[in-house]
């Protein structure tokens, strides 16, 4: 190899315009499209704004009407209150007296009911055994029932054991008899004395 070939600079194919476009991510076509779409968007926004202002005006008109109606209603209420205040005051004073009487009667009846219920509760508590006594009674009854069951189980257990032993004895006797018979048959067959 020649030194010339070795140290020859590498050729780089570069296109600076395309690099810049790639850097910003925009080509000539996309620039034109963006400009066109921006114009369309502006037109659409203007139309929407024009529509919206009309709708806003209508809404504000409705709100004003509602406010006026509410004010009229409040005026009517105030007039009714003013005209009926004197009559209502007389009713209130008589009504307050009757309410006070009813409240006092209610309090008295509640006191009497409390006394009656508390007296009845005390009598019931005297008659009733306490929880500890009830638990003790229940435990005694349970113990009695358990003792009866245990005694039954013991009796049954003993009977079952006796029966099992009897069966075992019978089996053993049968086995011994069978062995004797086998020996006897062998003796006969082979002539053993």
Number of C-alpha atoms within 10 A of each C-alpha: 5 6 7 8 8 8 8 8 8 6 6 6 6 8 8 9 10 13 11 12 12 11 9 9 10 14 14 9 8 11 10 12 12 13 11 11 11 12 12 12 12 11 12 12 12 12 11 11 12 11 11 12 11 10 12 11 11 11 12 11 12 12 12 11 12 12 12 12 12 12 12 12 12 12 12 12 12 12 12 11 12 10 11 11 12 11 9 13 11 10 11 12 11 11 13 11 11 12 12 11 12 12 12 12 12 12 12 12 12 12 12 12 12 12 12 11 12 12 12 12 12 11 11 11 11 10 9 11 10 10 9 9 11 12 11 11 12 12 12 12 12 12 12 12 11 12 12 12 12 12 11 12 12 12 12 12 12 12 12 12 12 12 12 12 12 12 12 12 12 12 12 12 12 12 12 12 12 12 12 12 12 12 13 13 12 12 12 11 9 8 8 9 6
